[in-house]
Amino acid sequence: MAEFAISRVTLRSRLQSRRLTPGEALAIATDVGRALERAHAAGQIHGNLTSTTILLQDSSAPNATIQDSGSEGPTIENVEHLAPERIAGGPPTVAADIYSLGRILEQIRSATSFDQRTDSEWDVAIQRCLDPIPDQRFPSVARVLQAINDEGRTLSIAASPSTLESPKKWGQFQLLQRLGVGGFGEVYRAWDLTLEREVALKLLLPRGLKPEEEFASIVSEARAMARVRHPNTVSVYGVDSHDGRVGLWSDFIRGQTLARWVETEGPRPEKETLEIGMALCDALSAVHHAGLLHRDIKPGNAMRADDGRILLMDFGLSHELHQETRWGGTIDYMAPELLSGREPSVQSDIYAMGVLLQFLCSGKVQISKSDTLSPALRQVIETATNVDPQERYGSATKLREALAATLASSASAALPRKKPLRARVAWIAAAVLILCVLALLIPRVRKEAQARFAGTNRAAYEDYLAAEDALQRYDKPGNIEKAIELYKKTLERSPNFALAAAGLARADWRMYLNTSDKKWFDEASEAAANAAAMNPNLAPVQMTLGMIHVEQSKVGLGTQELEQARQLDPRSADIRAAIGEAYRVQGRLADAKTELQTAIDLAPDNWRWPYLLAALQIDSGDFKSAEVNLRIALEKTPDNPRVLYNLGLVYRKQGRLEEASKAYQDAFKLDGSYFQAAMALGTVLMLQQRYDDALEIYKRAVEMRSGDWNSWGNLAAAQEFTGRDPDQAARDYRKAIELAAPQLATTPDDPFLVSRVGKFYASVHDSPHALPLLRKSLVLAPNDPEVLERVAEAYELLGDREQALKLISKALQLGFSKDYSKHTPVFKALRRDPRAPQQLRETAIHQ
């Protein structure tokens, strides 16, 4: 049999030729890792691992092998894969190979479209591989593979705090959103449960010390950090240790890093670069005067706050001057003397600041001839980044003085000179011509400008606006689904468009409210977190986070986020209405009404605000005002089934059953899938003793949601009251009990659910199961008239007239509708009892 050689290509060639699927990426990473692990086990260090030393089988199933093992030093080809200690002349080690593996994983990840969770896991693993301190990297290749491979994590290996499985809570802090990850740990937006405030929490990776020594070291560092007091720095609040992780927390600053700012908006104008540089020099001077070095100055460690302040952050690498030297920093910003192994100094911080200035004004870290820098700024940067530390500025203050002088000279050079009359006339004529052209293009220009202002492109923005329009009318059948698809389409066109991610979260949450399907709960939470990761400084993003957290009963956190949204956009009717809902949940009804009325004043043409105000008025028993507001909402949207539904509710609570029946029927005609309208219509038909009609409606409701326990319970009651098939009624009650069991296990303290299931058991005369639930519901809601009435019916079904009379009397006193009690068949015999409440016995005389 002839043998055929299988052609092979380098990993570098494969990555340049096409993208990888997630399966291919994981297979290649696993093959490379296992080969490297076998070499280490045999005592061999590769020393020169790059994407060109990895060969792939050129077939549909990539099979990776490593070649050219050796201990070569730095070369032009492999320098980017070499660990910092190797560049400085150190010997090949396992830790250095792991650094090189991290560079390869970084390249693979860039060529692969992972899902969010996998991408995050790879990010954590890569950052740890690339830690500039060898001891902080993974101790073995096997641990790297565990971190990037789900299957690997199922192995029976003891968990380590450094694997960074994202926790939900750390000490007194609830972790809300991971903002970043690096070689020294993770940074979270967190909620201080004790002081009820937002903080930035940095959880550090273990340093290879004993826990007690590590904590003492971090406390010492935190004290040094606390010595730095300056408006352009972020000071630490506290330090603690929990769950094997040491953390430091500080004020949470809303804004974006300079890296992100330049990435999204491009290089900064020279004047702005000079001003930012001066602010950072002020901060660095404060660090140096406190006896510290920063050691990791870069755009990712400086921030532009929403209030305009420029802040120097992350003193995680700072150490007191003349203390233990260790590798630290980011290579592009590290002075040449550090790469050769010399100790850090004030001058090495100055060098990094010079590179940062170059990045701000050009988007690059090296000066090139194509850069359009003024000679003065170019000279400042070249002095700051001089190869010889002695030729650099002697201090941050000296660098600031040079920047200030450059700013002053550029300002004087920019003073306008008066143009000759002829030139001014020509300029005015040209301006008029331009305005005429713009008048023809203004709609397109306006849309383009709006899109850019929102942070996206015009095509994506148009999809976004269509999604917003659809979601505004969430009452119309299919509109929420339409909005979800449009938001997703928007994000495909513009993946980092935070407003679209926030809109998707609201649409997903609306689906959850409509269906109670946990799938939508999870998707809404994920979309909201994505929006916050993209840009937490937008009012709609903060509003979305607040709305969802309030709905999730995290009212304190949600309210703070909504207040932040209001500060960002005080004239937003949506935000004021969302705050009103938060106040309603807190029982602050007067404040809630004020916020909703403000929303109406801000957007008088929007149907949602009078609709929501009416809902609040219904809950508080103000049916007259609720009806007025619902009619206002109906004038704005005559085809709105949700407004009709609430109008029917107002009528029913006032005993106006014919009007209620018509309102619910109209709502159901507009939306034949409106489950709640079907259920409400069935209830009214039951009150009107139209049991056959109610039975048909409830059958339709069960068809809509065959897994809904409440609809099966109503169907069973209609079956029972028709009197035609008691056995079928009993089967339907049993079905309702079966479907309610999982929900009862999830929310065992919901009085509505507990009392309903208790009554179901009573309806099939199962006292042993009914009575404990009935008693529990009375403990949970002793003054809820609906719960009291329901439990009264259950006791009547079980033959306990004394308890039934006692409870129905209390329910009526607390405001329960006497009309229902007059008509429900369960109380037919009770109404003839001379001990029954007078308002029920009066009706019984005429029956």
SVG drawing of the C-alpha trace seen along z (x, -y; Angstrom):
<svg xmlns="http://www.w3.org/2000/svg" viewBox="-86 -95 108 97">
<polyline fill="none" stroke="black" stroke-width="0.4" points="0.0,0.0 1.4,-3.3 2.0,-5.9 1.1,-9.5 2.8,-12.3 0.3,-14.7 1.1,-18.3 1.6,-20.6 1.5,-24.3 2.7,-26.6 0.2,-28.0 1.2,-31.5 0.3,-30.7 -3.1,-29.2 -3.9,-32.2 -3.0,-34.6 -5.1,-32.6 -8.4,-32.2 -10.2,-32.4 -10.6,-29.4 -13.8,-27.8 -14.0,-27.6 -13.5,-23.8 -10.3,-24.2 -9.0,-26.8 -9.4,-24.6 -8.0,-21.6 -4.9,-23.4 -4.3,-25.0 -4.8,-21.6 -2.4,-19.8 0.3,-22.5 -0.2,-22.5 0.0,-18.8 3.2,-18.6 4.8,-21.3 3.7,-19.6 5.3,-16.3 8.5,-18.1 8.6,-19.8 7.9,-16.4 11.0,-15.1 13.0,-18.0 13.1,-19.9 12.5,-23.6 11.6,-24.8 12.9,-28.4 11.8,-29.6 8.0,-28.8 6.3,-30.9 3.5,-30.4 6.0,-29.5 7.4,-26.6 4.0,-25.0 3.0,-22.8 -0.6,-21.9 -1.8,-19.0 -3.3,-20.6 -6.7,-18.9 -10.2,-19.4 -9.0,-18.2 -6.0,-20.3 -3.3,-18.3 -0.6,-20.5 3.0,-19.6 6.0,-21.6 9.3,-21.8 12.7,-23.5 13.0,-23.1 16.0,-25.0 17.2,-27.8 17.9,-30.5 18.0,-34.1 16.0,-37.1 15.7,-37.5 13.7,-39.8 11.3,-37.0 10.6,-35.7 11.0,-38.8 7.2,-39.3 6.9,-35.8 9.7,-36.0 9.1,-36.6 10.5,-39.9 13.1,-38.1 14.3,-36.3 14.6,-39.7 16.7,-40.9 19.1,-38.0 17.6,-35.4 17.8,-31.6 14.9,-29.6 12.5,-28.3 9.1,-26.6 7.7,-30.0 9.2,-31.6 7.6,-28.9 4.3,-29.5 4.6,-33.2 5.3,-32.2 2.3,-29.9 0.2,-32.9 1.3,-34.9 0.2,-32.0 -3.2,-31.7 -3.6,-35.4 -3.1,-35.0 -5.5,-32.1 -8.1,-34.0 -7.8,-37.0 -8.6,-34.7 -11.6,-33.0 -15.1,-34.1 -15.8,-32.7 -19.0,-33.0 -18.8,-35.6 -18.2,-33.1 -15.3,-31.3 -13.8,-34.6 -13.7,-35.8 -12.1,-32.5 -9.4,-32.7 -8.8,-36.4 -8.2,-35.5 -5.9,-32.6 -3.9,-34.7 -3.4,-37.6 -2.1,-35.2 0.3,-33.6 1.6,-37.0 2.1,-38.2 5.5,-40.1 6.4,-38.4 7.3,-34.7 6.1,-33.5 2.6,-34.9 2.1,-32.9 0.5,-29.4 2.7,-26.9 2.4,-24.4 1.0,-24.0 -1.6,-21.6 -3.1,-24.5 -3.3,-26.6 -5.3,-23.9 -7.6,-23.6 -8.3,-27.3 -9.3,-27.4 -10.9,-24.0 -14.4,-23.3 -13.8,-19.6 -10.5,-20.0 -12.2,-21.7 -14.4,-18.6 -11.3,-16.7 -10.9,-16.0 -8.3,-18.6 -8.6,-20.8 -9.9,-24.2 -7.5,-27.1 -8.5,-30.7 -6.3,-31.7 -8.5,-29.9 -10.7,-33.0 -14.1,-31.4 -16.1,-34.6 -17.6,-34.9 -20.9,-36.6 -19.9,-38.0 -16.7,-38.8 -16.9,-39.7 -19.3,-42.6 -19.4,-43.3 -21.8,-42.1 -19.9,-41.8 -21.9,-43.5 -19.6,-43.6 -16.1,-42.6 -14.4,-45.7 -11.0,-44.3 -8.5,-41.6 -4.7,-41.6 -1.7,-39.9 -2.2,-41.1 -5.9,-40.4 -9.4,-41.5 -11.3,-44.8 -15.0,-44.8 -17.8,-47.3 -19.2,-46.2 -21.9,-47.2 -20.9,-47.7 -23.7,-45.9 -22.7,-47.6 -22.5,-51.2 -24.8,-50.8 -22.5,-52.5 -20.7,-51.6 -17.0,-50.9 -14.2,-49.7 -12.9,-46.4 -9.6,-44.9 -9.2,-41.2 -5.5,-40.3 -4.0,-37.1 -2.0,-35.2 1.7,-36.3 3.2,-32.9 3.4,-33.9 1.7,-32.3 -1.8,-33.8 -0.7,-35.7 2.4,-37.1 0.6,-38.0 -2.1,-39.9 0.5,-41.8 2.3,-42.7 -0.9,-44.0 -1.9,-46.0 1.5,-47.6 1.1,-48.5 -2.4,-49.8 -1.1,-52.1 1.5,-53.4 -1.3,-54.0 -3.4,-55.8 -0.6,-58.3 -1.2,-59.6 -3.8,-62.4 -4.4,-64.3 -7.4,-65.3 -5.9,-63.4 -5.5,-60.1 -7.8,-57.5 -7.1,-56.6 -7.9,-53.3 -10.7,-53.0 -9.8,-49.7 -8.2,-46.2 -9.3,-42.8 -9.1,-39.1 -11.9,-36.7 -12.3,-33.3 -8.5,-33.1 -8.4,-36.4 -7.0,-39.7 -8.8,-42.8 -8.6,-46.5 -11.5,-48.9 -11.7,-52.5 -14.2,-55.1 -15.9,-53.9 -15.2,-56.4 -17.6,-56.6 -15.7,-57.3 -13.4,-55.5 -9.8,-54.7 -7.6,-56.8 -6.9,-53.6 -10.7,-53.1 -11.1,-56.8 -8.4,-56.8 -9.7,-53.5 -13.3,-54.8 -12.7,-58.5 -9.3,-58.5 -6.0,-60.3 -6.5,-63.5 -5.7,-67.0 -2.4,-68.3 -3.9,-70.9 -5.9,-68.2 -2.9,-65.9 -0.9,-68.6 -3.6,-69.3 -4.0,-65.6 -0.3,-65.2 -0.1,-68.1 -2.9,-66.5 -1.1,-63.1 2.2,-64.7 0.6,-66.4 -0.7,-63.0 2.6,-61.3 4.4,-64.0 2.1,-63.2 3.0,-59.5 6.7,-60.3 6.5,-62.7 4.8,-59.9 8.0,-57.9 6.4,-55.6 6.9,-54.6 4.0,-53.8 5.8,-51.3 2.9,-50.7 1.9,-54.0 -0.1,-53.3 -3.4,-54.4 -5.3,-51.6 -4.2,-52.9 -5.4,-56.5 -9.0,-57.5 -11.1,-60.4 -14.0,-60.7 -17.5,-61.8 -16.9,-65.1 -13.8,-65.8 -11.1,-64.9 -8.1,-63.0 -7.1,-60.3 -4.0,-58.2 -5.0,-54.8 -3.8,-51.4 -1.0,-51.6 -1.0,-47.8 2.6,-47.8 3.8,-50.7 6.4,-50.0 8.3,-52.2 11.5,-53.5 14.7,-51.5 12.7,-48.4 12.8,-44.9 13.1,-45.1 10.9,-42.9 9.6,-42.8 6.5,-44.9 4.8,-47.0 3.8,-46.8 6.6,-46.2 5.8,-49.0 5.9,-51.5 9.0,-50.1 12.2,-52.0 15.2,-50.3 17.1,-50.1 14.3,-48.0 14.5,-45.5 18.1,-45.1 17.4,-44.3 18.2,-47.6 16.1,-48.9 13.0,-51.1 13.3,-54.8 11.6,-58.1 13.1,-58.3 11.6,-55.0 8.1,-56.5 9.0,-59.6 9.8,-57.4 6.4,-55.6 4.7,-59.0 6.5,-60.1 5.2,-57.0 1.7,-57.7 1.9,-61.2 2.9,-59.8 0.0,-57.4 -2.5,-60.1 -1.8,-62.3 -1.0,-59.6 -2.6,-56.3 0.9,-54.7 3.6,-54.1 6.5,-55.1 7.3,-58.4 7.4,-58.2 8.1,-60.8 4.4,-60.7 3.3,-62.0 1.9,-65.5 3.3,-66.7 4.5,-70.2 8.3,-70.4 7.8,-71.5 5.7,-68.5 8.0,-66.1 10.9,-67.5 9.2,-67.0 8.3,-63.4 11.9,-62.6 13.4,-64.1 11.0,-62.1 11.8,-58.8 15.5,-59.3 17.5,-56.0 19.7,-57.5 17.8,-58.0 20.0,-61.0 18.9,-62.8 15.3,-62.6 13.4,-65.1 14.5,-64.9 11.0,-64.8 7.3,-64.7 7.2,-68.4 9.9,-69.2 8.0,-67.3 4.8,-69.2 6.7,-72.5 7.8,-71.5 4.2,-70.6 2.9,-73.9 5.4,-75.9 4.5,-74.0 0.8,-74.7 1.5,-78.4 3.6,-78.8 1.0,-76.9 -1.8,-79.1 0.0,-82.3 0.8,-81.0 -2.9,-80.2 -4.2,-83.8 -6.3,-84.7 -5.1,-87.4 -7.6,-89.7 -8.1,-88.7 -8.3,-91.3 -11.8,-92.4 -11.6,-90.6 -10.6,-87.3 -13.5,-87.7 -16.0,-88.3 -14.7,-85.2 -15.0,-83.1 -18.6,-84.3 -19.5,-83.4 -18.0,-80.0 -19.9,-79.4 -23.2,-80.4 -22.5,-77.9 -21.7,-75.2 -25.0,-75.9 -27.0,-75.6 -25.4,-72.2 -26.1,-71.1 -29.7,-72.1 -30.1,-69.5 -28.3,-66.9 -29.5,-67.8 -31.7,-64.7 -28.8,-62.3 -26.3,-64.5 -28.5,-64.7 -28.9,-60.9 -25.2,-60.4 -24.5,-62.9 -27.0,-61.4 -25.6,-57.9 -22.0,-59.1 -23.1,-60.9 -24.8,-57.7 -21.6,-55.8 -22.4,-53.8 -22.9,-53.9 -26.0,-55.1 -27.2,-51.6 -27.0,-50.2 -28.6,-53.4 -31.6,-53.1 -32.2,-49.5 -31.8,-50.6 -34.4,-53.4 -36.8,-50.8 -36.3,-48.5 -37.0,-51.4 -40.2,-52.2 -41.3,-48.6 -40.6,-48.3 -42.4,-51.6 -45.6,-49.7 -44.9,-46.5 -48.6,-46.1 -49.0,-45.1 -48.7,-41.4 -45.3,-40.5 -43.7,-43.8 -41.4,-42.6 -40.1,-39.8 -39.6,-42.3 -37.7,-44.6 -35.4,-41.8 -34.5,-40.8 -33.8,-44.4 -31.6,-45.0 -29.7,-41.8 -29.3,-43.0 -28.1,-46.3 -25.4,-44.6 -24.3,-42.5 -23.7,-45.7 -22.2,-47.5 -21.0,-45.0 -20.0,-47.7 -23.1,-49.8 -24.1,-50.0 -27.6,-51.6 -28.6,-48.6 -27.4,-46.2 -29.4,-48.1 -32.5,-48.1 -32.1,-44.3 -32.0,-43.8 -35.3,-45.8 -36.9,-43.8 -35.7,-40.5 -37.0,-41.6 -40.4,-42.5 -40.6,-38.9 -39.8,-37.5 -42.6,-39.6 -45.0,-38.3 -44.0,-34.6 -42.3,-34.0 -39.8,-32.0 -36.4,-32.0 -34.7,-31.9 -35.6,-35.6 -34.6,-36.5 -31.1,-35.2 -30.8,-36.8 -32.0,-40.2 -29.4,-40.0 -26.6,-39.1 -27.6,-41.9 -27.7,-44.5 -24.2,-43.4 -22.9,-43.6 -24.3,-47.1 -22.6,-48.1 -19.3,-46.6 -19.5,-48.6 -20.3,-52.0 -21.7,-52.3 -21.8,-56.1 -24.9,-56.3 -28.2,-57.2 -30.2,-54.4 -27.6,-51.8 -27.8,-52.9 -31.6,-53.0 -31.8,-49.5 -29.5,-48.2 -31.7,-49.9 -35.0,-48.7 -33.8,-45.1 -32.3,-45.2 -35.5,-46.7 -37.5,-43.9 -35.0,-41.4 -35.8,-42.9 -32.3,-44.5 -34.1,-47.8 -31.3,-49.7 -28.8,-49.1 -31.4,-49.6 -32.6,-52.9 -29.0,-54.2 -28.4,-53.2 -31.7,-55.0 -30.6,-58.1 -27.3,-58.0 -29.3,-57.7 -31.3,-60.8 -28.1,-62.8 -26.9,-61.8 -30.2,-62.8 -32.6,-64.7 -35.1,-65.3 -35.8,-61.7 -39.4,-60.6 -38.4,-57.0 -36.0,-57.4 -38.5,-59.3 -41.1,-56.6 -38.5,-53.9 -37.7,-55.8 -41.5,-55.9 -41.7,-52.2 -38.7,-51.8 -40.5,-54.1 -43.7,-52.0 -41.8,-48.9 -40.5,-50.7 -44.0,-51.7 -43.2,-55.4 -46.5,-55.9 -46.7,-59.7 -43.1,-59.9 -43.9,-57.3 -47.0,-59.4 -44.9,-62.5 -42.3,-60.8 -44.9,-59.4 -46.6,-62.8 -43.3,-64.3 -42.9,-61.7 -46.3,-62.7 -45.2,-66.4 -42.0,-65.6 -43.6,-63.4 -47.3,-64.2 -47.9,-62.3 -46.6,-59.0 -49.3,-56.5 -47.1,-54.6 -47.0,-57.2 -50.7,-57.7 -51.1,-53.9 -48.4,-53.3 -49.9,-56.1 -53.3,-54.4 -51.8,-51.1 -50.5,-52.7 -53.9,-54.3 -55.6,-50.9 -53.3,-49.4 -54.1,-52.2 -57.9,-52.0 -58.2,-55.3 -60.4,-53.8 -61.9,-57.1 -58.5,-58.7 -57.2,-55.5 -60.1,-55.4 -59.4,-59.1 -55.7,-58.3 -56.6,-55.1 -59.0,-56.9 -56.2,-59.4 -53.9,-56.5 -56.6,-55.0 -57.1,-58.3 -53.4,-58.1 -53.5,-54.4 -57.0,-53.3 -55.8,-49.8 -54.0,-49.1 -55.0,-45.9 -53.1,-46.5 -54.9,-49.8 -58.2,-48.0 -57.1,-45.2 -56.5,-47.7 -59.7,-49.5 -61.5,-46.2 -59.8,-45.7 -61.1,-49.1 -64.6,-48.2 -64.4,-44.8 -63.1,-46.2 -66.1,-48.6 -68.6,-45.8 -69.3,-47.1 -69.1,-43.6 -70.7,-44.2 -68.3,-47.0 -65.4,-44.9 -66.5,-42.0 -66.6,-44.3 -63.2,-45.8 -61.6,-42.4 -63.3,-41.1 -62.0,-44.1 -58.5,-43.5 -58.7,-39.8 -59.9,-40.7 -56.9,-43.0 -54.5,-40.4 -55.7,-36.8 -52.6,-35.6 -53.1,-38.0 -53.1,-35.3 -53.8,-37.7 -56.9,-39.1 -58.3,-35.6 -57.8,-34.8 -59.4,-38.1 -62.4,-37.6 -62.9,-34.1 -63.0,-35.6 -65.7,-38.1 -67.7,-35.5 -67.5,-33.4 -68.7,-36.4 -71.6,-36.7 -72.3,-33.0 -71.8,-32.4 -69.9,-29.2 -70.1,-27.6 -68.7,-30.7 -66.0,-30.9 -65.2,-27.2 -64.5,-27.9 -62.3,-30.9 -60.3,-29.0 -59.8,-26.1 -58.3,-28.6 -56.1,-29.9 -54.8,-26.4 -54.1,-26.0 -52.0,-29.2 -50.0,-28.1 -50.4,-24.4 -47.8,-24.5 -49.4,-27.3 -50.8,-26.0 -53.0,-29.0 -55.0,-28.5 -55.5,-24.9 -56.9,-25.9 -59.3,-28.3 -60.3,-25.7 -61.0,-23.2 -63.2,-25.8 -65.2,-26.4 -65.6,-22.7 -66.7,-22.3 -69.3,-25.2 -70.9,-23.9 -71.6,-20.7 -71.5,-18.5 -68.2,-16.6 -67.0,-16.6 -64.4,-13.9 -62.8,-16.1 -62.8,-19.1 -60.9,-16.9 -58.4,-15.9 -57.8,-19.5 -57.3,-20.5 -54.7,-17.7 -53.0,-18.9 -52.8,-22.5 -51.3,-21.1 -48.7,-19.1 -47.7,-22.1 -47.5,-24.4 -45.2,-22.2 -41.9,-23.4 -42.9,-27.0 -44.0,-26.3 -40.5,-24.9 -38.9,-28.0 -41.1,-30.6 -42.5,-28.9 -43.4,-32.2 -45.6,-33.6 -49.0,-34.0 -50.9,-34.1 -49.4,-30.8 -49.6,-29.1 -53.3,-30.1 -54.2,-29.0 -52.6,-25.6 -54.2,-25.2 -57.6,-25.9 -56.9,-23.4 -56.3,-20.7 -59.4,-21.8 -61.4,-21.5 -60.5,-17.8 -61.1,-17.4 -57.5,-16.7 -57.4,-18.2 -53.9,-16.8 -52.3,-18.8 -54.7,-21.7 -54.6,-22.8 -50.9,-23.4 -50.9,-25.6 -53.9,-27.5 -52.5,-28.2 -49.2,-29.3 -50.8,-31.7 -52.6,-33.4 -49.3,-33.8 -47.7,-35.2 -50.5,-37.7 -52.8,-38.1 -54.3,-41.3 -54.5,-40.6 -58.3,-40.6 -57.9,-38.4 -55.8,-35.8 -58.4,-35.9 -61.3,-35.4 -59.6,-32.5 -58.8,-30.7 -62.4,-31.3 -63.6,-29.5 -61.2,-26.6 -62.4,-26.2 -66.0,-26.2 -65.1,-23.5 -63.5,-21.5 -66.7,-21.9 -65.3,-24.4 -68.0,-27.0 -66.7,-28.8 -63.4,-29.5 -65.0,-30.4 -67.3,-33.0 -64.5,-34.5 -62.2,-35.0 -64.8,-36.2 -66.0,-38.8 -62.4,-40.1 -61.8,-40.1 -64.9,-42.2 -63.9,-44.7 -60.5,-45.0 -62.1,-45.9 -62.7,-42.7 -65.4,-43.0 -68.7,-41.8 -69.9,-41.2 -67.7,-38.2 -68.7,-36.8 -72.4,-37.3 -72.0,-35.2 -69.4,-32.5 -71.1,-29.1 -68.7,-28.1 -70.6,-30.4 -74.1,-29.4 -74.8,-27.7 -72.8,-30.1 -74.9,-33.1 -78.0,-31.4 -76.4,-31.1 -77.8,-33.7 -74.3,-34.3 -73.0,-35.4 -72.1,-39.1 -75.1,-41.3 -74.1,-42.4 -74.0,-38.8 -77.3,-37.8 -79.2,-40.7 -78.5,-39.2 -79.5,-35.7 -83.0,-36.8 -83.7,-37.5 -82.2,-34.3"/>
</svg>
